[in-house]
Amino acid sequence: MRRILTLAVLLALTLSQLALPASAAGPARSYLILTQGNNIPPGLASQVESQGGTVTRAIPEVGVLVAQSADAGFASKAARLGGVRSVVPNVKLRWTQPVAPVTLSAAEAAAIEADGVTDPFLALQWGHTAVKAQEAWAKGVRGAGVRVAVLDTGIDASHPDLAGQVNQELSISFVPGEDWTHTPGTGFSHGTHVAGTIAAAADGSGAVGIAPEAELVGVKVLSDAEGTGTFEAVIAGIVYAANIDADIINMSLGAVLARSGYCDEEGCVSAREVQELMTALGRATTYAYQQGTTIIASAGNDAINGDKDKDGLHVPSDAPHVLSISATGPLGWALDPSTDLDVPAFYTNYGRSVIDFAAPGGNVDFALEESGLLCFVAGALAPCWVFDLVFSTIEDGGYGWAAGTSMAAPHVSGVAALIISQNGGSMKPQHVERDLRAAADDLGQPGNDPFYGKGRVNAERAIR
């Protein structure tokens, strides 16, 4: 007997413009030391130690050392060392907003699946329809042979739809005190939701990813509890993913830094320090690109016009060689499945100079939300507006809805995985971008549109 389930919802929007200089326990602060080139001169670590610093990480591929020091004058002293370009605070960003939603539990999901429908939640994944994923699968391509590194919070690798999809031996954490998996008791698992959109298994139950035969690698760079992470973690995660031959890096994370600098309760970060942080991040994205990794990131959820806002820097999507993804979504899909799936999301950042492609990220019809109407879709009863969000896997074997450019980016990563799989499992990132562009649906203004960039990605057209 079909059971009716009442589902609560999560709108996971990135929280921008919150940047805090990271610090270690006590008075010690953490610093990034950028060298003059993309390497670390011999003996530099010892020289840093002689200036009162403790080296905690070396990232030689991009010429970055990470050091801690309680000496307020450490940065200026270390900056005078030979071969050093700059010393800047290891800034910590709040890349996502922590939430604690009530969601569709594993038991509730099992009740729906008892009806015997194959992959029953595919019917809730309108984003797959928008990018024509099933039409691409019909051509025999599902992402086999492609490795996708998910730089995010932790992943619940025990989830039935993800258990066989994640390479646990390669998965890693760059967050102190947390392993790479989702930390129980910390609420909504952003990383698990993103991972499911990319590559949840097509195993006859639950939800399905855009590229269900791709391999996932969890690279935790954000804390599960807080959604925060340092520049060190993100840079190290990017380099690690490139070094394990990830074909794609998905970064559904973002924050805004002011080019002119800023001050908060932790102190001030100057305009020059902001620029040096971007230099360090750019070295990492350039390294990954040169290693053959396609980098895809969310464009941000602040409804900012990047063509006009000249002071804001959105990280990491504004870094070199990163494909920046805006969000689209329907308004009232549960009431009318034929409705336009490509309406620009109310929250998405936009601008011809900052958007590369668009993809399903979810939308909100506020009038529908206020109406209180309920809809019944694929065994699920929920407020009608909820179905306009993106449905995917979450923690503890459950499922849930979320919205944001964080949800758009993994749709593009999934389509990119299909393209690379068709090419035999290896492809230069510039060629991946070329094929994404050639296959995308040119929406909005012809050519490069402020909201859609070079178009909304299309998996069917990308597969020959």
Buried (B, 14 or more C-beta within 10 A) or exposed (E): EEEEBEBEBBBBBBBBBBBBBBBBEEEBBBBBBBBEEBEBBEEBBEBBEEBBBBBBBBBEBBBBBBBBBBBEEBBEBBBEBEBBBBBBBBBBBBBBBBBEBEBBBBEBBEBBBEEEBEBBBBBBBBBBBBBBBBBBBEBEBBBBBBBBBBBBBBBBBEBBBBBEBBBEEBBBBBBEEBEBBBBEEBBBBBBBBBBBBBBBBBBEBBBBBBBBBBBBBBBBBBBBBBBBBBBBBBBBBBBBBBEBEBBBBBBBBBBBBBBEBBEEEBEEBBEEBBBBBBBBBBBBBBBBBEBBBBBBBBBBBBEBBBEEBEEBBBBBBBBEBBBBBBBBBBBBBBBEBEBBBBBBBBBBBBBBEBBBBBBBBBBBBEEBBEEEEEBEBBBBBBBBBBBBBBBBBBBBBBBBBBBBBBBBBBBBBBBBBBBBBBBEBEBBBEEBBEBBBEBBBBBBEEEBBBBBBBBBBBBBBBBE
